[in-house]
Amino acid sequence: MARRHHGYALLAAVVSLVVAVSVAIYAGAAFDGGTAQRALAGPRHPHNSAAPASTGTWVGTWSTSPSAAEPGTETAGLHDRSVRNVVHTSAGGTGARITLSNLYGRLPLTVTRATIALAAADDSPAAVPRTMRQLTFSGLPTVVIAPGAQVMSDAVRIAIPHDSDVLVTTYAPAEPGPVTVHARVRQISYAAQGDHTKDVTGVPYTEQVEAWRYLTALDVLSNEADGTLVAFGDSLTEGHSSTVGANRRWPDVLSDLLREAAHAGEDVPRYGVVNQGIGGNRVLTGGLGRPADNPSGLDRFPRDVLGRTNVRVVVIDLGVNDILRSPSVDDPGLILDGLRTLVDQAHARGIRAVGATLMPFGGHRGYSADREAVRQEINAEIRSGRLFDAVVDFDRALRDPYDPRRFRPDYDSGDHLHPNDRGYERMAREFDLTALKGSAPARL
């Protein structure tokens, strides 16, 4: 009997030790931008139904690059306006957080309320009522964003499915302008006069705009993805000429292909896919202003790739505008050196770098034999395997076999530079999905 009591005492001691260790681990857990989370609810809100779920991996499910100050908002901004951005998810999750930017603002931006909800239907500002959540920033509903700065919200519990539309609404009672924006995004968003951040009907949202304002990222706490793939490029990545509201850009299609392959049991990575394309973007040269409109790939790579959540791989599709835009770059070595710099920066963070060949532009108004020669030399180096960890050959996938300087007619949007929906789908299907797996060793 004494031996049995001794056994019970020993068992009780072991159980107590396990509980103590578990409590210590729970209390010590913290956000780290991507690894598994264990205590997201935190001790401050033990009964908060809006607190995020306790486990998962933070990944990017959607993002965009702030690219300019919105024309017409330089003095008045969007005074007393609710801005309802519509974004499309690539990965699902049980918790969410957003990033807001005042990159192009000249004065502090005060956002007094922000909400997140699932969209009730396609092409609509109406929300699914029971999904509406108020967002906070360091525990407060109001946040002041300094000029040139960005802020991330607290995490909130909300079930967000993959391949769904999400409404992120902000209200600024006295926006001083200019508004930080990414325009021509192939998605309609909305605005309403007054504070309608909690409105679920969508009725007040009578203003439509093909742009994303302030919002630059949506992360989810996911059990279905374990990292983020960043598509980094120009209008060919942004999705110029794709159908508005249909999510047919090549990164959208790539996200669908990865998920379908994973569900079929194939050995492919599980990623959220985010689109950091800007129309007209170049590797070497940015626009005018401080900060620059449409900053160069070299300038924005730290923010738009290295600064995203839990990035495992980047697909780089840049260089065409360096060749085509004035002043054009006629030395392929300069563009290749810029691409090498991007790859080196990715590798320094352990991020795998996949390079895309430059697609044809024969028939476009900027075409010339000299510019075609530059494109061919850059593509030869990309295909050599000396520059990137892996290559996706967009040129081979979309060029006309009878005239390789041009698009195949059934992939051409009509301007001889941008694909149509079918062309974007073909670009996504050119990927070897297994080549996206893994990461590059960090270079110390």
C-alpha positions in Angstrom: 0.0 0.0 0.0 2.8 2.4 0.9 4.4 1.6 -2.5 1.0 2.4 -4.2 0.8 5.8 -2.3 4.4 6.5 -3.3 3.4 5.7 -6.9 0.4 8.1 -6.7 2.6 10.8 -5.3 5.2 10.4 -8.0 2.5 10.5 -10.7 1.0 13.6 -9.1 4.4 15.3 -9.1 4.9 14.4 -12.8 1.5 15.8 -13.7 2.2 19.0 -11.8 5.5 19.4 -13.6 3.8 18.9 -17.0 1.1 21.4 -16.2 3.7 23.9 -15.0 5.8 23.6 -18.1 2.7 23.9 -20.3 1.6 27.1 -18.6 5.0 28.5 -19.0 5.1 27.7 -22.7 1.6 29.1 -23.2 2.5 32.3 -21.4 5.7 32.7 -23.3 4.3 32.3 -26.8 4.5 35.4 -29.1 3.9 36.5 -32.6 6.9 35.9 -34.9 5.4 36.6 -38.3 5.0 33.0 -39.4 5.6 30.2 -37.0 3.0 28.2 -35.2 1.1 30.3 -32.7 -0.1 29.0 -29.3 -1.4 31.9 -27.3 -2.8 34.4 -29.7 -5.8 35.2 -27.5 -3.5 36.5 -24.8 -4.2 37.0 -21.2 -5.9 40.4 -21.6 -9.0 39.1 -23.3 -9.8 35.6 -22.0 -13.5 35.8 -22.9 -13.2 37.8 -26.1 -15.1 35.9 -28.8 -13.3 37.9 -31.4 -9.9 36.8 -30.2 -8.0 34.7 -32.8 -7.7 30.9 -32.7 -4.8 29.5 -30.7 -2.9 27.5 -33.4 -1.8 27.8 -36.9 0.8 29.6 -39.1 0.6 33.2 -40.1 0.7 33.5 -43.9 -0.1 36.1 -46.5 -3.4 35.4 -48.1 -3.6 38.7 -50.1 -1.4 41.8 -50.5 -0.7 44.6 -52.8 2.0 47.2 -53.4 1.3 50.8 -52.5 2.2 52.5 -55.8 1.2 56.1 -55.9 -0.7 59.0 -54.4 -4.3 58.9 -55.6 -4.9 61.7 -58.1 -7.4 64.3 -56.9 -6.8 63.6 -53.2 -3.8 65.8 -52.7 -5.6 68.5 -50.6 -9.0 67.1 -49.5 -8.1 63.4 -49.2 -11.2 61.3 -48.6 -12.8 63.5 -45.9 -15.5 61.8 -43.8 -15.4 58.7 -46.0 -15.7 54.9 -45.3 -13.5 53.0 -47.7 -14.5 49.4 -48.3 -11.8 47.4 -50.0 -12.7 44.1 -51.7 -9.8 41.5 -51.7 -9.6 37.9 -52.7 -8.0 35.3 -50.5 -5.5 32.6 -51.6 -5.4 30.7 -48.3 -8.0 30.2 -45.5 -7.6 30.7 -41.8 -9.2 31.1 -38.4 -7.8 34.5 -37.6 -6.8 37.6 -39.5 -4.9 40.8 -39.3 -4.4 43.7 -41.8 -1.8 46.2 -42.7 -2.7 49.8 -43.5 -0.3 52.2 -45.3 0.1 56.0 -45.3 3.2 55.8 -47.5 2.2 58.8 -49.8 0.5 60.9 -47.1 2.1 64.2 -46.1 0.3 64.3 -42.7 -0.7 61.8 -40.1 -3.7 59.7 -41.0 -6.2 59.0 -38.2 -8.4 55.9 -38.8 -11.0 55.9 -36.1 -12.6 52.5 -37.0 -11.8 49.5 -39.1 -13.7 46.3 -39.7 -13.4 43.0 -41.6 -16.1 40.7 -42.9 -16.8 38.1 -45.6 -18.5 39.5 -48.7 -22.1 38.3 -49.1 -21.8 38.0 -52.9 -19.4 38.7 -55.8 -19.2 42.3 -57.0 -21.0 43.6 -53.9 -20.2 45.7 -50.9 -22.7 43.7 -48.7 -21.3 41.6 -45.9 -22.3 38.3 -44.3 -23.7 39.8 -41.1 -22.4 37.3 -38.5 -18.8 37.6 -39.9 -18.5 41.4 -39.2 -15.6 42.0 -36.8 -14.1 45.3 -35.5 -10.4 45.5 -35.8 -8.1 47.1 -33.2 -4.6 48.4 -33.1 -2.6 47.7 -29.9 -6.0 47.1 -28.3 -7.6 50.4 -29.4 -10.1 51.0 -32.2 -8.3 54.2 -33.4 -4.9 54.3 -34.9 -2.7 57.2 -36.2 -0.5 56.4 -39.1 2.5 58.7 -39.6 3.4 60.0 -43.1 5.4 57.3 -44.9 4.5 54.6 -42.3 2.4 51.5 -42.1 0.6 49.7 -39.2 -0.5 46.2 -38.6 -3.7 45.5 -36.7 -4.2 43.1 -33.8 -5.3 39.6 -34.7 -9.0 38.9 -34.7 -10.9 35.6 -34.8 -12.8 35.1 -38.1 -13.2 32.1 -40.2 -11.9 33.1 -43.7 -12.2 30.5 -46.5 -9.7 30.3 -49.3 -10.7 31.6 -52.7 -13.2 34.0 -51.1 -13.9 37.8 -51.1 -13.2 39.7 -47.9 -14.3 43.3 -47.1 -11.9 45.4 -45.2 -13.4 48.8 -44.3 -11.7 51.9 -42.8 -13.1 55.2 -41.7 -11.1 58.4 -41.5 -13.1 61.5 -40.4 -10.6 64.0 -41.7 -8.2 62.4 -44.2 -5.6 65.1 -45.0 -4.5 63.4 -48.2 -3.0 62.4 -50.5 -4.4 58.9 -50.3 -2.1 55.9 -50.7 -3.4 53.8 -53.4 -2.9 50.9 -55.9 -5.0 51.7 -58.9 -6.1 49.7 -62.0 -6.3 46.5 -59.9 -9.0 44.5 -61.9 -11.3 44.6 -58.8 -14.0 47.0 -57.8 -14.0 48.4 -54.3 -16.3 50.9 -52.7 -16.7 54.1 -50.6 -19.5 55.8 -48.7 -20.0 59.2 -47.1 -19.8 59.0 -43.3 -19.0 56.2 -40.9 -20.5 53.0 -42.3 -17.7 50.6 -41.3 -20.2 48.3 -39.5 -22.9 48.4 -42.3 -23.7 44.9 -43.6 -26.2 45.9 -46.3 -23.8 47.7 -48.6 -26.5 50.2 -49.4 -24.5 53.4 -48.5 -21.5 52.3 -50.7 -22.5 54.1 -53.8 -19.0 55.0 -55.0 -17.1 52.5 -57.0 -13.4 52.5 -57.7 -11.0 50.1 -59.4 -8.4 50.6 -56.7 -7.2 49.5 -53.2 -6.9 52.4 -50.8 -4.7 52.3 -47.6 -4.9 48.5 -47.3 -1.7 46.6 -48.3 -1.9 43.2 -46.7 -4.3 40.6 -45.3 -2.7 37.8 -43.3 -4.5 34.7 -41.9 -3.7 32.2 -39.2 -3.8 29.1 -41.3 -3.8 25.4 -40.9 -3.9 24.8 -44.7 -0.8 26.8 -45.7 2.7 26.9 -44.1 4.3 29.8 -46.0 3.8 32.6 -48.5 4.7 32.8 -52.2 5.2 36.4 -53.5 4.6 37.1 -57.2 6.9 40.2 -57.8 6.5 41.9 -61.2 4.9 44.5 -63.4 1.5 44.7 -65.1 2.0 41.2 -66.4 1.9 40.0 -62.8 -0.6 42.7 -61.7 -3.1 41.2 -64.2 -3.6 44.0 -66.7 -6.3 43.1 -69.3 -7.7 40.2 -67.2 -11.4 40.2 -66.5 -12.3 42.7 -63.7 -13.6 40.9 -60.6 -12.8 37.4 -62.0 -9.5 36.8 -60.3 -7.8 35.4 -63.4 -4.3 36.9 -63.0 -1.6 34.2 -63.2 -0.9 34.3 -59.4 -4.6 33.6 -58.8 -4.6 30.6 -61.1 -1.3 29.4 -59.6 -2.9 29.5 -56.1 -5.7 27.3 -57.4 -3.3 24.9 -59.0 -1.3 24.5 -55.9 -4.3 23.8 -53.8 -5.8 21.3 -56.3 -2.5 19.4 -56.5 -2.2 19.3 -52.7 -5.7 17.9 -52.4 -4.9 15.3 -54.9 -2.1 14.1 -52.7 0.8 15.5 -54.8 4.0 16.5 -53.1 3.7 20.2 -53.6 4.1 23.1 -51.1 1.2 24.7 -49.4 1.4 28.4 -49.8 -0.7 31.5 -49.7 0.0 33.4 -52.9 0.3 37.3 -52.8 0.5 39.6 -55.8 3.1 42.4 -55.6 2.9 43.5 -59.2 2.7 47.1 -60.3 1.9 48.2 -63.8 4.8 49.8 -65.6 7.3 48.6 -62.9 11.0 48.4 -63.8 14.0 46.7 -62.2 16.2 49.7 -62.2 14.2 53.0 -62.4 11.4 54.4 -60.3 9.0 57.2 -60.9 9.1 60.8 -59.7 8.4 62.1 -56.2 9.5 61.4 -52.6 8.5 58.7 -52.0 8.6 57.8 -55.7 5.5 56.8 -57.6 5.9 53.3 -58.9 9.3 52.7 -57.1 11.8 50.5 -58.9 12.0 46.8 -58.1 15.3 47.3 -56.4 13.8 50.0 -54.1 10.6 48.2 -53.2 11.9 44.6 -52.9 12.7 44.9 -49.1 9.2 46.1 -48.4 7.1 44.1 -50.9 8.9 40.8 -50.6 11.2 40.7 -47.6 8.6 42.6 -45.5 5.7 40.2 -46.3 4.7 37.5 -43.8 6.5 34.1 -43.8 7.8 34.3 -47.3 9.3 31.0 -48.6 9.6 31.7 -52.3 9.5 34.7 -54.7 8.7 34.6 -58.4 10.4 37.5 -60.2 9.0 38.6 -63.5 10.6 42.0 -64.2 12.6 43.6 -67.1 10.2 44.2 -70.0 9.5 47.8 -69.0 13.2 48.5 -68.5 13.6 47.6 -72.2 10.4 49.3 -73.5 10.0 52.5 -71.5 11.8 55.7 -72.1 14.7 56.0 -71.5 15.1 52.3 -72.4 18.0 50.2 -71.2 19.9 48.8 -74.1 22.5 47.0 -72.0 21.1 43.6 -70.9 23.9 43.4 -68.3 22.4 46.3 -66.3 19.1 44.6 -66.0 20.7 41.2 -65.2 22.8 42.8 -62.5 19.6 44.3 -61.0 18.0 40.9 -61.0 21.1 39.3 -59.3 20.8 41.9 -56.6 17.1 40.9 -56.0 18.1 37.2 -55.9 21.0 37.9 -53.4 18.6 39.8 -51.1 16.1 36.9 -51.2 18.9 34.3 -50.5 20.1 36.4 -47.6 16.7 35.7 -46.0 16.6 32.0 -47.0 13.9 32.7 -49.7 13.9 30.7 -52.9 14.0 32.8 -56.0 12.3 31.7 -59.2 12.9 33.7 -62.4 10.5 34.2 -65.3 11.6 34.7 -68.8 10.5 37.9 -70.5 7.5 37.4 -72.8 7.5 38.7 -76.5 6.2 42.1 -77.4 6.3 41.9 -81.2 3.6 44.1 -82.7 3.6 46.5 -79.7 4.4 50.1 -80.5 7.6 49.9 -78.5 9.0 47.0 -80.5 12.3 47.2 -82.3 14.9 44.7 -83.4 17.4 46.1 -81.0 15.0 45.8 -78.0 14.2 42.3 -79.1 17.9 41.4 -79.0 18.1 42.7 -75.4 15.1 40.5 -74.4 16.7 37.5 -76.1 20.0 38.0 -74.3 18.3 38.3 -70.9 16.2 35.2 -71.5 19.3 33.2 -72.5 20.9 34.1 -69.1 17.7 33.3 -67.2 17.4 29.9 -68.9 21.1 29.1 -68.2 20.3 28.4 -64.5 23.1 30.7 -63.3 20.8 33.4 -62.0 17.8 31.9 -60.3 17.1 28.8 -58.2 14.5 27.7 -60.8 13.0 29.1 -64.0 9.4 29.4 -65.3 9.5 29.9 -69.1 6.7 32.3 -69.8 8.2 33.2 -73.1 8.1 29.6 -74.3 4.6 29.2 -73.0 3.0 32.1 -74.8 5.0 32.9 -77.9 3.8 32.2 -81.4 5.6 29.1 -82.8 5.4 30.6 -86.2 6.8 34.1 -85.1 8.5 33.8 -81.7 8.7 37.6 -81.4 5.0 37.8 -80.8 2.3 36.3 -78.6 0.2 33.4 -79.9 -3.0 35.1 -81.2 -5.3 33.2 -78.8 -3.2 34.4 -75.8 -3.0 38.1 -76.9 -5.2 40.7 -75.2 -4.9 42.7 -78.4 -2.1 45.1 -77.4 0.6 42.6 -78.1 2.1 43.1 -74.7 -0.4 41.7 -72.1 -2.1 38.3 -72.2 -5.8 37.8 -72.0 -7.4 35.5 -69.4 -6.5 32.4 -71.3 -2.9 33.6 -71.6 -2.6 34.2 -67.8 -3.9 30.7 -67.2 -1.3 29.3 -69.5 1.4 31.2 -67.6 0.3 29.6 -64.3 0.3 26.1 -65.9 3.8 26.6 -67.0 5.1 26.2 -63.4 6.7 23.0 -62.2 4.9 23.1 -58.8 7.5 20.9 -57.2 10.2 23.5 -58.1 8.4 25.9 -55.7 9.2 23.7 -52.8 11.9 24.3 -50.3 13.9 27.4 -49.6 17.3 28.9 -50.4 20.1 28.5 -47.7 20.6 31.8 -45.9 24.0 33.4 -46.8 25.8 34.7 -43.8 
